[in-house]
Amino acid sequence: MAEYDQKPHEDDLRSEDHEYNPAIEPKSAKAWLNLLTESEDAFETWNDHCDRYDKKYANLERLAQHERDREFQMFWANCEVLKPSIYAKPPVPVVVPKFKDRRPVYQQASEVMERCCNVAFDLARINDLMLLVRDDLSMTSRGVAWCRYESGGDDSDYDHEKVCIDFKGRRDFLHSISRNWREVTWVAAASYLTRSEARKRFKEYSGDCYQEAEYKVDKESKEIGGADNRERAKFWEIWDKGSRRVVWVAEGCEDILDEDDAHLDLQNFFPCPKPTYGTVQRGSLIPVPDVLQYEDQLNEINMLTGRIHALSDALQVKGFYPAGGGEAADAIQTALKLNSPNEVMVPISNWAAFGQSKEIILWMPIDQIAQTILHLVTLRKQIIEDIYQIMGLSDIMRGATDPNETLGAQQLKTQYGSTRIRDKQQEMVRFAKDLVEITSEIITEKFKSATIIEMSQTQLPTKEMQRQKAQQIHADLQQNMMQLQQIEQQQQMAPPEQTPQGEAPEAQAPPDPTAPLQQKIQQQVTDLQKLADEPTTDQVFKFLKDNRAKSFVLDIETDSTIMADENAEKQRRTEFVGMLSQLLPQLSAMITAAPQTAEFCGEILKFSTAPYRAGRTLEGQIDGLVEQMKAKGEQGQGEDPTTAQHRILLQIEQMKQDTARQKNKADILLKMKEMEQKDQHKAAELENERNIKAAELAAKQNDAQGKAQVQNLKAMENREAHQAHMMENSQKMALDRQKAEAALRIKQQDAVNKANERQMAAQQRNSGGLV
């Protein structure tokens, strides 16, 4: 945008710069039209060759002619083999976090984004688009798509929000003349509009300027059934990266029809992915159709095919016999009339001039013609093999095989036969990935939150829903805490039970009535923690709206678009299951023996499953399995008596230290409160003294008024002293109560510690050990 606002430099005012610099006259379409014409001229030779081979590939009028030259349809056959080899099934978007730390917000955001992209691809009929791009790539070495956002325009209407992905033909897509795609500064896509469609689109911005466009019937497209009789004009939508603006122009219109800042904030600015390229002319982006690489062989095959068919017409049995009377001649003529519908025998009236042969019938020699045809067929077959070598189409890919070949030889041919089409396969995969990226950016930038929720069918709570749920859990937690305190107070007031002589204290210990409440409280605390960690729609949408953070965190890929070999897929799955069946028991035994190795075992399992396609989807389940195995290993791990005794002693010592820390903390809190009360009392006394002195000073100036104030102040002082005394007593009672509760808790903890020590001693006696 800044480029349009700035004044042009003096060096830019030269005539040649003026013709191609849109910044000099921002409202004029001349510079943009010149740039478009320059780009069209650069691609004109390529377009001419592509037009010629489009007719050669499939042109109904040409192929339906009976009098045309005989051809061997090698080009069509190669295309039909190549197309399904580079693309066979629609892409499936895959969005996952780049880093495997499983943060909840990133996990949920990737799942929401992946679901939305899958729905958007289905609505855009992505397979139809990819087939058109595939055909262009295989035949012309370039395929193009154009993305746009479409909505109903009503803020309350979400049904019309969608991502549209349009296919652009060869002559409907242009870009700046550049050496590579990184250097491209602008791209342009053509749309064909009638006058009514153009008026609806451009009248608000440029008035009646759209009427000056060149409206006409596309006769060439009409001849092949690609257009009707309505007149349309070609309007160009140009995205300029330098100014970050979008401009609409048309041939015949002097002024720009529409312009504005880019309405999509895309990471790579352009609303189209990099086109799929096959072979390009080195040092440029001019494609070179693959058919030009073996055009000479195609012409030679067609020439040989014509000769073979011409000789085939001459390959007929012809016999000659003397015309006129004679028993032999009469017999031959009678036999021909009875048995032969064709004229095979030819009568010769001047038999003497024919050589006066003594044979009754002379046959025309056809051995040379037959041998010539065989040689021509052999030569054509060799040229066909040459084309297969040039194109890299192995016999396995064409469905041909030799029963005498080994399996290894066939696999080798398949592997190396696909080498030269692997780049095209990767181009289709890269193209699909770029489409997913642009689609995700349009969805997160333009779509309303309600539309995203409907597309993804997410069940995430909002921030308000999470707050209400947390309040409910917290209220239940407070209620359970109060019940627990009441039960503890009742236990403290109840007299201690006497243990009968001769019986162990552990056998007579009654069940703890606070255990169920403690379990509920622990569960509620855990629920609060889980609720705090659970992401909300607000957090997910805030992250998705941040394109910069999203590009750092999310990894966007697509599933393979190449046809899968069923036998190879079965073999891979069998290998995958076999690997897991051997690895899982060993890892499980390791975790059971040493639970601290669970994370290491999980990483080993991820590393082992990574090369397989299922490895990516299993990563989350692997993490969950590791946690379960770790917990199970910790619970079921057997301990020897020495280790168990040592662990119990450590627990008892830890409980003692915790009790001492709690006691010290309670003492420190009590002392701090006492000091705070003393400071408040002293501050109140100083304030009263200052007020009394001020009143006495005023009393000297006005004795009567001063005495009254002194009396009021003394009365106020008495009231404040009484209130301070009452507050001090209440605070002292509260402190005494807290001290008693702390002492009671310490006494209970000491009792628990002693019980644990008695339990430890009993275990020692049972095991025969000594403490």
LOZA-301195 format. One record per residue (C-alpha): y, z, x. Coordinates in steps of 0.1 Angstrom, whole numbers, plus 5000, padded with zeros to 4 digits. Layout:
# residues N
   c2   c3   c1
    Y    Z    X
...
This chain:
# residues 771
   c2   c3   c1
 5000 5000 5000
 5023 5007 5029
 5020 4972 5041
 5035 4958 5009
 5064 4983 5010
 5074 4976 5046
 5097 4947 5056
 5080 4919 5076
 5087 4917 5113
 5108 4888 5127
 5077 4874 5144
 5060 4872 5110
 5086 4849 5095
 5073 4818 5113
 5061 4791 5090
 5024 4794 5099
 5025 4832 5094
 5044 4828 5062
 5017 4806 5047
 4990 4832 5053
 5008 4866 5052
 5008 4881 5017
 5032 4909 5028
 5061 4885 5033
 5063 4876 4996
 5044 4904 4978
 5048 4889 4943
 5038 4853 4953
 5002 4841 4951
 5007 4813 4977
 4996 4832 5007
 4965 4845 4990
 4956 4811 4977
 4960 4797 5012
 4936 4824 5026
 4911 4816 4999
 4913 4778 5006
 4909 4785 5043
 4877 4805 5036
 4863 4779 5013
 4868 4752 5039
 4849 4773 5064
 4819 4776 5041
 4821 4740 5027
 4795 4725 5050
 4770 4754 5042
 4777 4749 5005
 4771 4712 5007
 4737 4717 5024
 4728 4744 4998
 4737 4720 4969
 4714 4694 4984
 4685 4717 4987
 4691 4733 4953
 4684 4699 4938
 4654 4694 4962
 4639 4728 4952
 4640 4724 4914
 4659 4697 4897
 4645 4686 4863
 4661 4652 4862
 4650 4642 4897
 4615 4656 4895
 4609 4640 4861
 4616 4605 4873
 4583 4585 4875
 4597 4558 4898
 4609 4581 4926
 4594 4582 4960
 4562 4603 4964
 4569 4637 4980
 4549 4666 4993
 4567 4697 4977
 4565 4718 5009
 4599 4733 5005
 4592 4746 4970
 4558 4760 4982
 4573 4778 5011
 4600 4794 4990
 4574 4806 4964
 4554 4823 4992
 4584 4837 5009
 4602 4852 4979
 4576 4878 4968
 4569 4886 5004
 4605 4899 5010
 4609 4916 4976
 4583 4924 4949
 4594 4955 4930
 4627 4972 4920
 4642 4998 4943
 4639 5035 4933
 4669 5056 4944
 4661 5087 4965
 4688 5113 4973
 4679 5143 4994
 4699 5167 5017
 4700 5156 5053
 4693 5191 5066
 4662 5210 5054
 4678 5244 5049
 4673 5242 5011
 4707 5253 5000
 4706 5256 4962
 4739 5237 4956
 4729 5208 4978
 4694 5207 4963
 4707 5206 4928
 4734 5181 4936
 4709 5157 4952
 4687 5160 4922
 4715 5153 4898
 4727 5124 4919
 4692 5109 4921
 4687 5111 4884
 4720 5095 4876
 4714 5066 4900
 4680 5059 4885
 4695 5058 4850
 4724 5036 4862
 4700 5012 4879
 4679 5009 4847
 4710 5002 4826
 4722 4976 4851
 4688 4958 4851
 4686 4961 4888
 4654 4941 4891
 4670 4910 4876
 4699 4913 4900
 4676 4918 4930
 4655 4887 4921
 4687 4866 4921
 4698 4880 4955
 4663 4875 4968
 4663 4839 4958
 4696 4833 4975
 4685 4850 5006
 4652 4831 5009
 4668 4797 5002
 4704 4799 5014
 4703 4829 5038
 4729 4849 5018
 4728 4870 4987
 4758 4889 4971
 4763 4915 4944
 4796 4930 4930
 4799 4965 4915
 4824 4977 4889
 4831 5006 4866
 4832 5000 4829
 4842 5024 4801
 4851 5022 4765
 4887 5035 4772
 4886 5064 4748
 4886 5099 4765
 4863 5112 4738
 4838 5084 4741
 4812 5087 4768
 4787 5061 4756
 4805 5032 4773
 4807 5046 4808
 4784 5027 4831
 4781 5010 4865
 4779 4972 4862
 4763 4953 4891
 4770 4916 4889
 4754 4888 4909
 4779 4864 4926
 4769 4828 4934
 4776 4810 4967
 4810 4796 4956
 4821 4827 4937
 4823 4850 4968
 4847 4847 4997
 4859 4869 5025
 4882 4867 5056
 4870 4845 5084
 4854 4870 5108
 4828 4872 5135
 4809 4901 5119
 4810 4922 5087
 4829 4950 5104
 4858 4928 5110
 4862 4916 5074
 4896 4926 5061
 4893 4913 5025
 4867 4902 5000
 4872 4882 4968
 4850 4876 4938
 4855 4849 4912
 4854 4853 4874
 4855 4824 4849
 4877 4833 4819
 4888 4813 4788
 4924 4813 4778
 4919 4841 4752
 4900 4863 4778
 4927 4856 4804
 4955 4866 4779
 4937 4898 4771
 4934 4906 4808
 4967 4895 4823
 4994 4892 4797
 5005 4928 4799
 5012 4925 4837
 5023 4889 4842
 5032 4876 4808
 5023 4840 4802
 5017 4831 4838
 4979 4830 4832
 4984 4798 4811
 4993 4779 4843
 4957 4783 4856
 4935 4752 4859
 4913 4754 4828
 4885 4728 4827
 4849 4723 4817
 4825 4727 4846
 4807 4694 4843
 4783 4700 4872
 4771 4733 4858
 4769 4717 4823
 4746 4690 4836
 4720 4715 4846
 4725 4738 4816
 4747 4764 4833
 4779 4760 4812
 4791 4750 4778
 4820 4728 4766
 4846 4755 4766
 4874 4753 4792
 4876 4781 4818
 4897 4788 4848
 4886 4805 4880
 4903 4838 4886
 4899 4856 4920
 4898 4894 4923
 4908 4903 4959
 4903 4936 4976
 4925 4940 5007
 4914 4968 5030
 4947 4967 5050
 4969 4975 5021
 4942 4992 5000
 4952 4972 4970
 4935 4949 4945
 4951 4915 4937
 4943 4889 4910
 4952 4853 4916
 4942 4818 4902
 4947 4783 4914
 4978 4768 4897
 4995 4802 4891
 5025 4807 4915
 5027 4844 4909
 5002 4872 4913
 4985 4878 4879
 4979 4915 4885
 4979 4940 4914
 4975 4977 4919
 4960 5003 4942
 4923 5002 4945
 4909 5018 4913
 4877 5029 4932
 4879 5053 4961
 4848 5041 4980
 4838 5051 5015
 4837 5015 5027
 4865 5004 5004
 4848 4972 4993
 4831 4973 4958
 4803 4952 4972
 4777 4960 4997
 4773 4939 5028
 4756 4907 5017
 4720 4901 5026
 4719 4877 5055
 4691 4856 5070
 4701 4834 5099
 4738 4832 5105
 4757 4809 5129
 4763 4829 5160
 4798 4843 5164
 4805 4840 5126
 4793 4849 5092
 4785 4813 5082
 4748 4814 5070
 4723 4788 5081
 4695 4780 5056
 4660 4784 5070
 4651 4750 5056
 4673 4733 5082
 4651 4747 5109
 4622 4725 5097
 4640 4697 5078
 4627 4671 5103
 4591 4681 5096
 4598 4680 5058
 4612 4644 5061
 4582 4634 5082
 4558 4649 5057
 4574 4630 5029
 4573 4598 5049
 4536 4602 5056
 4530 4611 5019
 4547 4579 5008
 4525 4559 5032
 4493 4576 5021
 4501 4568 4985
 4510 4532 4993
 4477 4527 5012
 4458 4544 4984
 4470 4518 4960
 4457 4491 4984
 4424 4509 4988
 4404 4488 4962
 4371 4469 4964
 4376 4431 4963
 4349 4404 4964
 4353 4366 4966
 4329 4339 4954
 4331 4301 4950
 4344 4289 4917
 4330 4259 4898
 4294 4251 4887
 4262 4264 4901
 4237 4289 4889
 4250 4316 4913
 4286 4313 4901
 4276 4313 4865
 4255 4344 4869
 4283 4363 4886
 4308 4355 4859
 4283 4365 4832
 4277 4399 4850
 4314 4406 4853
 4320 4400 4816
 4292 4423 4806
 4295 4452 4831
 4329 4454 4847
 4362 4462 4829
 4383 4456 4860
 4388 4425 4880
 4369 4433 4911
 4356 4398 4919
 4380 4370 4926
 4369 4333 4922
 4379 4309 4950
 4383 4272 4939
 4386 4258 4974
 4356 4276 4989
 4356 4251 5018
 4391 4261 5028
 4380 4298 5026
 4357 4292 5056
 4326 4275 5041
 4307 4307 5044
 4270 4305 5036
 4272 4339 5018
 4275 4337 4980
 4300 4367 4979
 4325 4378 5006
 4338 4414 5005
 4374 4423 5016
 4373 4447 5045
 4387 4482 5036
 4374 4503 5065
 4407 4499 5084
 4427 4511 5054
 4404 4541 5049
 4406 4551 5085
 4444 4548 5085
 4446 4571 5054
 4424 4596 5071
 4446 4596 5102
 4477 4600 5081
 4462 4630 5062
 4452 4646 5095
 4487 4641 5109
 4504 4655 5078
 4481 4685 5080
 4492 4691 5116
 4528 4689 5106
 4522 4714 5078
 4507 4738 5104
 4538 4733 5125
 4560 4743 5096
 4539 4775 5091
 4543 4783 5127
 4581 4778 5124
 4584 4799 5092
 4558 4825 5103
 4538 4822 5071
 4502 4831 5082
 4472 4818 5064
 4465 4853 5050
 4499 4854 5033
 4492 4821 5017
 4458 4833 5004
 4438 4812 5028
 4411 4827 5050
 4381 4817 5072
 4348 4834 5062
 4338 4833 5099
 4368 4854 5110
 4364 4891 5117
 4384 4917 5098
 4404 4925 5129
 4414 4889 5133
 4426 4887 5097
 4446 4920 5101
 4461 4906 5133
 4473 4875 5115
 4487 4895 5087
 4506 4918 5111
 4521 4891 5132
 4525 4867 5103
 4550 4891 5087
 4570 4897 5118
 4595 4869 5111
 4601 4879 5075
 4604 4916 5084
 4641 4913 5089
 4646 4898 5054
 4625 4927 5040
 4647 4952 5057
 4678 4934 5045
 4667 4938 5009
 4660 4975 5015
 4694 4980 5032
 4711 4961 5004
 4694 4983 4978
 4705 5014 4997
 4741 5003 4998
 4740 4996 4961
 4728 5032 4955
 4756 5045 4977
 4783 5026 4958
 4767 5035 4924
 4767 5072 4933
 4804 5071 4944
 4814 5054 4912
 4795 5079 4891
 4809 5110 4909
 4845 5096 4910
 4848 5080 4875
 4822 5095 4852
 4831 5125 4831
 4811 5156 4835
 4795 5153 4801
 4783 5118 4809
 4767 5130 4842
 4750 5159 4824
 4736 5135 4798
 4724 5110 4824
 4707 5136 4846
 4695 5159 4818
 4703 5189 4840
 4697 5224 4827
 4722 5241 4851
 4744 5268 4836
 4781 5268 4837
 4801 5294 4854
 4809 5311 4821
 4773 5311 4810
 4763 5327 4844
 4790 5353 4840
 4779 5363 4805
 4743 5365 4816
 4753 5387 4846
 4772 5410 4824
 4742 5414 4801
 4719 5422 4830
 4745 5446 4845
 4748 5464 4811
 4710 5468 4809
 4710 5481 4845
 4736 5507 4838
 4717 5519 4808
 4685 5522 4828
 4703 5541 4855
 4716 5566 4830
 4681 5571 4816
 4668 5576 4851
 4694 5602 4859
 4685 5621 4827
 4648 5621 4835
 4656 5634 4870
 4678 5662 4856
 4650 5672 4832
 4626 5673 4861
 4649 5695 4882
 4653 5720 4853
 4616 5722 4846
 4596 5750 4864
 4573 5738 4892
 4536 5735 4882
 4510 5758 4900
 4482 5740 4918
 4448 5756 4913
 4432 5771 4943
 4406 5749 4960
 4420 5716 4948
 4439 5692 4968
 4476 5687 4958
 4471 5649 4958
 4444 5651 4932
 4465 5671 4908
 4498 5651 4912
 4509 5639 4878
 4521 5603 4873
 4558 5598 4880
 4576 5592 4847
 4605 5574 4865
 4582 5547 4880
 4586 5522 4850
 4624 5526 4850
 4625 5522 4888
 4605 5490 4885
 4629 5477 4857
 4659 5486 4878
 4645 5468 4908
 4637 5437 4888
 4672 5437 4873
 4687 5440 4907
 4665 5411 4918
 4676 5391 4888
 4712 5397 4896
 4707 5385 4931
 4689 5354 4919
 4716 5347 4894
 4743 5350 4921
 4723 5325 4942
 4717 5300 4913
 4741 5271 4915
 4763 5262 4885
 4775 5229 4871
 4810 5237 4884
 4798 5242 4920
 4776 5210 4918
 4804 5188 4904
 4829 5202 4928
 4806 5192 4957
 4799 5158 4942
 4836 5150 4938
 4841 5156 4975
 4832 5123 4991
 4837 5135 5026
 4814 5165 5023
 4789 5145 5003
 4786 5119 5031
 4779 5147 5056
 4752 5164 5035
 4734 5139 5013
 4710 5112 5026
 4707 5082 5003
 4676 5060 5006
 4654 5038 4983
 4617 5035 4979
 4601 5004 4993
 4609 4971 4976
 4579 4954 4993
 4547 4947 4974
 4521 4973 4983
 4486 4963 4994
 4463 4982 4971
 4435 4985 4997
 4459 4997 5023
 4475 5021 4999
 4441 5036 4991
 4433 5039 5027
 4465 5057 5035
 4460 5081 5006
 4424 5088 5017
 4437 5094 5052
 4464 5117 5039
 4440 5138 5018
 4415 5140 5048
 4443 5152 5071
 4453 5179 5046
 4417 5191 5040
 4413 5197 5077
 4447 5212 5084
 4453 5235 5054
 4423 5259 5060
 4433 5264 5096
 4469 5271 5087
 4459 5294 5059
 4436 5314 5082
 4465 5317 5108
 4489 5330 5082
 4464 5355 5068
 4457 5368 5103
 4494 5369 5113
 4519 5365 5084
 4548 5361 5109
 4534 5326 5118
 4541 5313 5082
 4573 5295 5091
 4557 5279 5121
 4527 5268 5101
 4551 5253 5075
 4569 5233 5101
 4535 5220 5115
 4525 5209 5079
 4559 5191 5074
 4555 5174 5108
 4520 5162 5098
 4530 5149 5064
 4563 5133 5075
 4548 5098 5083
 4534 5095 5048
 4555 5085 5018
 4545 5116 4999
 4558 5138 5028
 4594 5137 5016
 4586 5148 4981
 4563 5176 4993
 4588 5194 5015
 4601 5217 4988
 4566 5225 4976
 4555 5232 5012
 4584 5258 5016
 4572 5275 4984
 4536 5275 4995
 4546 5290 5029
 4564 5319 5011
 4534 5326 4989
 4510 5325 5017
 4532 5348 5038
 4534 5374 5010
 4497 5371 5003
 4490 5375 5040
 4512 5406 5043
 4495 5422 5012
 4459 5414 5022
 4461 5419 5059
 4436 5446 5070
 4448 5473 5094
 4427 5493 5118
 4431 5532 5114
 4452 5536 5145
 4477 5509 5134
 4478 5523 5098
 4484 5559 5112
 4512 5546 5134
 4528 5527 5106
 4527 5558 5083
 4542 5580 5110
 4570 5554 5115
 4576 5553 5077
 4578 5591 5075
 4602 5593 5105
 4623 5565 5089
 4625 5585 5057
 4636 5616 5076
 4663 5597 5093
 4674 5581 5060
 4675 5616 5045
 4696 5630 5074
 4720 5600 5071
 4724 5605 5034
 4731 5642 5040
 4757 5635 5067
 4773 5609 5045
 4775 5633 5015
 4791 5660 5038
 4816 5636 5051
 4826 5625 5016
 4830 5661 5005
 4852 5670 5034
 4873 5639 5029
 4879 5648 4992
 4888 5684 5002
 4913 5672 5027
 4928 5648 5002
 4932 5676 4976
 4949 5698 5002
 4973 5670 5011
 4981 5663 4975
 4988 5701 4969
 5011 5703 4999
 5030 5672 4989
 5036 5687 4954
 5048 5720 4969
 5073 5701 4992
 5086 5681 4963
 5092 5712 4943
 5110 5729 4971
 5133 5699 4975
 5140 5699 4938
 5148 5736 4938
 5172 5733 4967
 5190 5704 4951
 5193 5724 4919
 5207 5754 4937
 5233 5732 4954
 5243 5718 4921
 5244 5753 4906
 5271 5763 4930
 5293 5735 4918
 5286 5741 4882
 5272 5776 4878
 5263 5774 4841
 5247 5740 4843
 5231 5749 4876
 5215 5780 4862
 5200 5761 4833
 5187 5734 4856
 5172 5761 4879
 5155 5777 4849
 5141 5743 4838
 5129 5735 4873
 5112 5769 4876
 5095 5763 4843
 5085 5729 4854
 5072 5743 4887
 5052 5769 4869
 5036 5741 4847
 5029 5719 4876
 5014 5748 4896
 4992 5756 4866
 4981 5720 4863
 4975 5718 4900
 4954 5750 4898
 4934 5736 4869
 4929 5703 4887
 4919 5721 4918
 4893 5741 4899
 4879 5710 4882
 4877 5691 4915
 4861 5721 4931
 4835 5722 4903
 4829 5685 4907
 4824 5690 4944
 4801 5719 4939
 4781 5697 4914
 4779 5669 4939
 4768 5693 4966
 4741 5706 4944
 4729 5671 4935
 4729 5661 4971
 4710 5692 4981
 4685 5686 4953
 4680 5650 4964
 4675 5662 5000
 4650 5688 4988
 4631 5662 4968
 4631 5638 4998
 4617 5667 5019
 4590 5673 4993
 4581 5636 4994
 4580 5637 5032
 4558 5667 5032
 4535 5650 5006
 4533 5620 5028
 4525 5642 5058
 4498 5659 5038
 4484 5625 5028
 4485 5615 5064
 4466 5646 5074
 4440 5640 5047
 4435 5604 5059
 4431 5618 5094
 4405 5643 5082
 4386 5615 5064
 4387 5592 5093
 4378 5619 5118
 4409 5613 5139
 4435 5638 5151
 4473 5636 5145
